[in-house]
Structure formats: structure tokens, C-alpha cells
Amino acid sequence: MISVIGAGPAGSFYASREKHDEVHLFEEHKFVGKPVACTGILTDSVRSIIDVPQDLIISKIERFKIVSPNGKAIYIDLKKTNMVLDRARFDQFLFQKAVDAGAKIHLGEAFVSYKKEGTSYQLKTTKKTYTTSMIVGADGPFSPVAKAANMYGKREFVHGWQARCKYPGLEEGVTEIHLNLGEFSWVVPEDDKVARVGVIGPNTEQLKIDYKKLLGKAKILEDQSGPIPLYNPKQQLRKGKEDIFLLGDAATQVKATTYGGIIYGLLAGSYLAEDKEQYVSRFNGKLGKDLWISLKMRELMNHMSEQQCNELIEVFKKKHNAEILETHDRDFPSKFMVQLLMKEAKLWKIGFDIFKSNLGGRKK
Ligand SMILES: Cc1cc2nc3c(=O)[nH]c(=O)nc-3n(C[C@H](O)[C@H](O)[C@H](O)COP(=O)(O)OP(=O)(O)OC[C@H]3O[C@@H](n4cnc5c(N)ncnc54)[C@H](O)[C@@H]3O)c2cc1C
């Protein structure tokens, strides 16, 4: 028996792909997909992993408007549109795939602890104790499995304050990103009246102030806030040679530039299902570089002064630089960062200035 803890995207997708004949999926909530704490943006690269049914897509992003602290904006017209999901129904869709693949479902049953016994584990939940041969922790940012297995490490978090709200002046298809509130902030329209509006950063009083500023006169329909783990390159994905694994947010598999984690969680789930022995080397080999670059980009961005943010916006006003962002998938920065740095000497200067004025430490 394989025990998967957590029916979020990572756990359900893994359970749907795992070929073992007895897969059990445990979810502490009675319903899958709620509460929602996500904007639900996916880049087009999700299509290489799974077909997302049209009816789960609430809206599309054709254009990003990125606003600098001095109010100047650039527009990035995406060559391939991004999708904005109904996140609750997306989770239910993946969960149904696990059900269809034969996974045994335990809703409203939470993982509590485990004990190793010979080559298997005694898995204790809020309802029963099971003998299991493998445990997969896909149980989110505060992963109880990671804690129980001593794999939690020194993880750091940011907080996403987000609400679904009635928001005045929306332009369908255009997502606004503001660089001067939190690490960044966003207004993502569902249609011309309702948007998902949020800020992200370490959970401080300043972040709450920034959030209030962004919300302005918006009318909140639903709070969708939640914690996000910062990618930790030293995070253990497997407990030594034992059959205890971590996936998704539980394994800090989130890119630190925009804090998207769904695609990485799905990819991790598919690698683990294909070959558990190769999971760690495959994940780190294929995606570690992108996650690491995202982390370094985030560190640089967090140290930028308002003046440097304004300069960066000027750099991307140039057509040939904007085109790189329009064409490439931001989930995989290793595919375009070199190209960008080769074409734009100004970026080296901005990077060097940030480094010089902020040696060491996380600023925000
Ligand atoms: C405000 C905000 C906006 C975001 N926007 C985006 C976005 O636009 N795009 C994107 O890609 N990502 C986004 N993210 C990140 C994304 O939501 C996560 O990366 C993603 O949900 C991770 O999926 P997961 O399956 O690893 O974990 P989760 O979705 O957290 O699922 C973990 C599951 O485990 C269950 N669980 C926890 N403990 C136990 C237990 N003891 N026993 C049993 N079950 C348990 C939980 O109930 C949950 O269902 C956003 C996050 C936030 C907070």
C-alpha cells in the first residue's frame, strides 16, 4: 500500500499516475479544493503535462501591464495566453483522475504520525493505523509528513494576501502587476467586474497596509489568502533511501519570482510516479536550475530600490527585451535568462548596483 497525504494538485496528480495496485489518498478536509488560497494562473506549459478542460478556465491573460513605482508602465503581450483557473474545480478534476485510476479515498482523515517497522511503516491517521510500504507527503507548506520524517528543514515563508472582489475599472484579458506594493502585487480579472487581487511578501504590518492600498474601494467577495514556502535548494525530497517522499509545496517546489507552484508540483508528481528511484535526481536535474535562478532573481528584486525598479521597467520598454518575455515561458527562466543578459548590458549594471548597495541579507 502506498499512502499519499494531501489531495491538492500535487498529491491527486501523483495518485492518478502511480501504477502501484494499492494507492490510498488521504485528505484532512471533507471536500477537495476548498478553501481556495490561489490566483490560479497557469502558463501554457501545463499543456505538456495535462489537458485542462475549457470549463475550468475562468479567464485568459493576454497581456501583462507592469507598473513601476513612478507610475510608468510596460505592456507584455503574451504570444501564448495564460489561463486563470477555477482552482477549486481544478483540484476536484485532478482528484477525480485519482479516483478513476483506482485510488482508495480517505476524505476527512488527517495524517498524524508514522513509525518505521522493519521494511514498512505504521501510518497513524485521525481514524486508524495502517501498514504501508511508502508515504508521499503532498500535504502543503507546513507539511506534517516533512515534520514527522525530520525533513522539514529551515523553511521560510511568504504570505499571499488575496481576495476575490468586485474591482472598478477592469480590462478583461489584462493583468496588472505593481512593483511597489509587497514583493509584487496583482489584479487578475475574471471578467470586467470581478478580479483576484493580491500582494505577496513576508507577513508584516507593511504587507497588510500595501494590501489595503491595492484593494482601495474594492468590495471583497471571498478571502483567498495563504502561506507559500520559499524554495529551499537544500530541501530533502526523499528521506535517505527510505520510501518517504515529499512533493509540491511540502517540498518547497515553488518558483520564487511569482510564487507559482502548481506546475512544479504536477511535474514532481509525474517524475515520482514514473520512477521513484530517479525522482530526486530527475527533479533536481530538470527543474532545480530554474528554481534556483528564480530564487536568485527574487533576492535581487527584493533588494531593488524604487529607482532601480524604474530603471528595470525602462529596460523592458525596449522591444527586443520585451519580446523575450512575451515569447518565453517564465516558469523556466534558464531558457531565456542567458539570452536576456547577452542582449542587455544595462541589466548587468542594475544587478551589480543592487549587489553593491545591499551586500547580504534579505531586505523585505
Ligand atoms: C494567494 C496565493 C496565490 C497563488 N497563486 C498561484 C498561481 O496563480 N499559480 C500557481 O501555480 N500557484 C499559485 N499559488 C501557489 C499554489 O497555490 C501552491 O503552490 C499549490 O497549491 C501547491 O499544491 P500542493 O498540492 O503541493 O499543496 P496544497 O494545494 O497546499 O495541498 C495540500 C493538501 O494537503 C492537505 N493536508 C495538509 N495536511 C494534511 C494532513 N495532516 N493529512 C491529510 N491532508 C493534509 C491540505 O488540506 C491540502 O488539501 C498561490 C498561493 C497563494 C497563497
The ligand as an ORCA input file, in Angstrom:
! r2SCAN-3c Opt
* xyz 0 1
  C      -2.550     33.814     -2.612
  C      -1.873     32.715     -3.400
  C      -1.863     32.774     -4.780
  C      -1.249     31.758     -5.525
  N      -1.313     31.823     -6.890
  C      -0.774     30.837     -7.634
  C      -0.901     30.852     -9.057
  O      -1.504     31.756     -9.636
  N      -0.331     29.829     -9.763
  C       0.343     28.806     -9.150
  O       0.869     27.922     -9.840
  N       0.455     28.771     -7.804
  C      -0.090     29.732     -7.027
  N      -0.018     29.678     -5.668
  C       0.686     28.536     -5.057
  C      -0.166     27.281     -5.153
  O      -1.411     27.528     -4.553
  C       0.536     26.108     -4.474
  O       1.867     26.022     -4.985
  C      -0.189     24.789     -4.735
  O      -1.454     24.807     -4.115
  C       0.622     23.622     -4.168
  O      -0.094     22.423     -4.358
  P       0.160     21.198     -3.391
  O      -0.698     20.090     -3.876
  O       1.615     20.960     -3.230
  O      -0.317     21.693     -1.937
  P      -1.741     22.178     -1.458
  O      -2.532     22.733     -2.564
  O      -1.478     23.030     -0.253
  O      -2.455     20.824     -0.989
  C      -2.057     20.172      0.176
  C      -3.228     19.343      0.674
  O      -2.813     18.597      1.819
  C      -3.850     18.591      2.777
  N      -3.271     18.292      4.090
  C      -2.475     19.083      4.849
  N      -2.153     18.443      5.991
  C      -2.747     17.219      5.937
  C      -2.777     16.101      6.821
  N      -2.143     16.110      8.001
  N      -3.463     14.996      6.450
  C      -4.126     14.962      5.252
  N      -4.149     16.007      4.394
  C      -3.468     17.116      4.729
  C      -4.441     20.003      2.649
  O      -5.746     20.052      3.179
  C      -4.406     20.205      1.139
  O      -5.579     19.766      0.518
  C      -0.620     30.667     -4.879
  C      -0.629     30.608     -3.478
  C      -1.256     31.611     -2.739
  C      -1.271     31.527     -1.229
*
